[in-house]
Amino acid sequence: MSEQLKIGIILGSTRQGRVSPQVGEWIKGIADGRRDGHYEIIDIAEYKLPFMGEGDPEDAGVKSWAQKIDEMDGYVFIVAEYNHSITGALKNALDTAYQEWNNKAAGMVSYGSTGGARAAEHLRGILGELLVADVRVHPTLSIFTDFEQFHTFKPAELHTKTVHDMLDQVTAWSGALKGLR
Ligand SMILES: Cc1cc2nc3c(=O)[nH]c(=O)nc-3n(C[C@H](O)[C@H](O)[C@H](O)COP(=O)(O)O)c2cc1C
């Protein structure tokens, strides 16, 4: 039997008081029920990454970040919109690896006042440069209606199907790109 696909669910915000872990756990709960891969939450905050190029080249966080990204066959990015883009922490984490990202697939789940759509579109441009194949289906969550008081995550039921559709594409492309790697 072929090895299970490994899909990393990357929390895109490191802000104290962030909502991204609630969104990531929700995606993991749906994904785990599918039994089509090993899904793992990857929290950028745990790696304490220095700004790219500023830290010790032997920095343990940088090394373990690159190793974790390398281990994965695909990713689901949990994307918070900050000033119409992704967070600085996510951009730095993306810049902190290169070959480790190459020829993998990714989906994204974004949130904000317009579903985080502007941030997600920025992320697509970055992923192209990293040779990450980003899938079309993209669940967008409203900070007004999918969260109570902008903090407690209560997603509308309709998003569940979109998450499955996105994961169908991520797993298909993650499996296909294994052959290329
Ligand atoms: C510095 C900053 C800039 C923001 N800019 C936007 C924005 O441009 N568009 C938007 O929809 N929400 C914006 N927000 C609201 C965030 O999407 C919201 O606070 C969300 O909870 C952030 O995700 P997090 O809690 O996981 O960090 C901004 C929040 C911060 C802190």
The ligand as an SDF file (V2000), in Angstrom:
LIG
                    3D

 31 33  0  0  0  0  0  0  0  0999 V2000
   -2.6060   44.9220   11.2640 C   0  0  0  0  0  0  0  0  0  0  0  0
   -3.9690   44.4260   10.8350 C   0  0  0  0  0  0  0  0  0  0  0  0
   -4.4410   44.7230    9.5840 C   0  0  0  0  0  0  0  0  0  0  0  0
   -5.6860   44.2450    9.1670 C   0  0  0  0  0  0  0  0  0  0  0  0
   -6.1000   44.5000    7.9030 N   0  0  0  0  0  0  0  0  0  0  0  0
   -7.2310   43.9240    7.4510 C   0  0  0  0  0  0  0  0  0  0  0  0
   -7.6050   44.0730    6.0860 C   0  0  0  0  0  0  0  0  0  0  0  0
   -6.9440   44.7100    5.3030 O   0  0  0  0  0  0  0  0  0  0  0  0
   -8.7250   43.4410    5.6730 N   0  0  0  0  0  0  0  0  0  0  0  0
   -9.4960   42.6730    6.5060 C   0  0  0  0  0  0  0  0  0  0  0  0
  -10.4860   42.1110    6.0600 O   0  0  0  0  0  0  0  0  0  0  0  0
   -9.1630   42.5320    7.8210 N   0  0  0  0  0  0  0  0  0  0  0  0
   -8.0500   43.1320    8.3040 C   0  0  0  0  0  0  0  0  0  0  0  0
   -7.6860   42.9750    9.6220 N   0  0  0  0  0  0  0  0  0  0  0  0
   -8.5760   42.2090   10.4930 C   0  0  0  0  0  0  0  0  0  0  0  0
   -8.0980   40.7740   10.5790 C   0  0  0  0  0  0  0  0  0  0  0  0
   -8.4550   40.0250    9.4400 O   0  0  0  0  0  0  0  0  0  0  0  0
   -8.7050   40.1230   11.8420 C   0  0  0  0  0  0  0  0  0  0  0  0
   -8.2140   40.8420   12.9600 O   0  0  0  0  0  0  0  0  0  0  0  0
   -8.3470   38.6670   11.9750 C   0  0  0  0  0  0  0  0  0  0  0  0
   -8.8510   38.1870   13.2160 O   0  0  0  0  0  0  0  0  0  0  0  0
   -6.8410   38.4780   11.9240 C   0  0  0  0  0  0  0  0  0  0  0  0
   -6.5140   37.1210   12.0010 O   0  0  0  0  0  0  0  0  0  0  0  0
   -5.8020   36.5200   13.3170 P   0  0  0  0  0  0  0  0  0  0  0  0
   -6.7530   36.8190   14.4920 O   0  0  0  0  0  0  0  0  0  0  0  0
   -5.7200   35.0530   13.0770 O   0  0  0  0  0  0  0  0  0  0  0  0
   -4.5020   37.2030   13.4710 O   0  0  0  0  0  0  0  0  0  0  0  0
   -6.4700   43.4710   10.0580 C   0  0  0  0  0  0  0  0  0  0  0  0
   -5.9780   43.1740   11.3340 C   0  0  0  0  0  0  0  0  0  0  0  0
   -4.7510   43.6410   11.7200 C   0  0  0  0  0  0  0  0  0  0  0  0
   -4.2360   43.2930   13.1020 C   0  0  0  0  0  0  0  0  0  0  0  0
  1  2  1  0
  2  3  1  0
  2 30  2  0
  3  4  2  0
  4  5  1  0
  4 28  1  0
  5  6  2  0
  6  7  1  0
  6 13  1  0
  7  8  2  0
  7  9  1  0
  9 10  1  0
 10 11  2  0
 10 12  1  0
 12 13  2  0
 13 14  1  0
 14 15  1  0
 14 28  1  0
 15 16  1  0
 16 17  1  0
 16 18  1  0
 18 19  1  0
 18 20  1  0
 20 21  1  0
 20 22  1  0
 22 23  1  0
 23 24  1  0
 24 25  2  0
 24 26  1  0
 24 27  1  0
 28 29  2  0
 29 30  1  0
 30 31  1  0
M  END
$$$$
